[in-house]
Amino acid sequence: MSQLQHITSQTFDAEVLRSNQPVLLEFGAAWCQPCRILEPVLEELAAEWGPRVKVAKLDVDEAADITGSFQVLSVPTTMLFLNGKVVERLVGFQSKERISSKVLAHLPAA
């Protein structure tokens, strides 16, 4: 079973903007090959981080309103939300190490 939480337009505010924990959200699509390659990387990170970071995905075709409001022009785009604000934005496929370093820079030491 996937470690990635599926976010929709209906759940976005509660699960991302009002989340008590950091949220790493991938804006992607089923037809996007780089998104499919990125997903196992995000799964690994979700498993490593456990409850420290919520790792989730949002389908840009199903949530065009959210996609537009965050000016996502390319998929995958991955954003780190802290207290409802975007603090990191990574466009395109990124390595596990790059994503991890960007996210962990915003978290207190474990």
N, C-alpha and C positions, 0 to 999 in steps of 0.2 A: 504494500500500500504506500502511496505517495506521502512523503513528509511535508509536501508543499500544500498550503491551504489555498483553496480556490476562492478568489475574491470576485464579487460581482458589483454592479452598480448599486444594488440594494444593500450590500454588506460593507461597502468601501468605507463609509464614515465610521461605523462602529469598529470594524476590524483593523483599519489602518489609521485614520485620523484621530480616533479616540483611544487607540491602543495604549495600554500602560507599559508596553515593552517596545523596543525598537522593532521596526518592520522593514524587511528587505523585500521589495515587491518587484517582480519581473513583469513588465508589459510585453506580452508576446502573442503568438497566434499559432494555431495548429498547422498552418501551411508554411510556417517559417522554419527553414532548416537550421539556421544558427540557434534558434530558440530550442529546438529539440536537442541540439548538442549541449546547450547550456543547462538544460534541466537536470541531468545527472550531477553536474557540478553543484547546483543549488541543493539537490537532495543530500549530497555529502556534507555540505556546510550546515544544513538544517540538523542533520544527525549529530555533528560535532558540537554545535552551539546549544542544542537542546532548548530549554525554555528561555535562554538569554536573549534570543532573537527569533521573532516570528518570520519565517521565510514563506512567501506566498507568490502566487501568480495571478495575473489578470489577463483575460483574453481581450485584445484590443477590438476585435470585431463584435464581441458581445457587450462591451462597455465603451462605446465610442464617446459617450459624454465625458467620462473620466479621462480617457486617452486625450481628448481634445483640450480639456481643462489643464492638463499638465504638459501640453505641447509636445506630445510624443510623436515624432515624425519618422522614427526608424525603430524596427524591432530586431532583436530584443533591446529594450532599454530597462535598466535595473536602477531602482531608486531606494535609498535608505531614508526612512521616515523616523524622526525622533520627535515625540510630542506633537505629532500632526504636521511637522514641517519637513520638507526635503532637505537633507544635509549632504547627500552624495547622489550623483547621477552618472551612471556608466552606460554608454551607448555602444551597442554591438556585443559580440561574444567577448567575454573577459575570462582570464584564467582564474582558477580557484584561489591562487595566491594573491592576485590583484584584488579580487572582490573581498577576500578575507582581510587584507591589509587596510582597505578603505573602510570597511565596516568596523573592525576592531579599534581603529583610531578614534572612534566616537564612543566607545564603551569603556566603562570603568574596568580596571584590571580584575581578572577573575581570581 
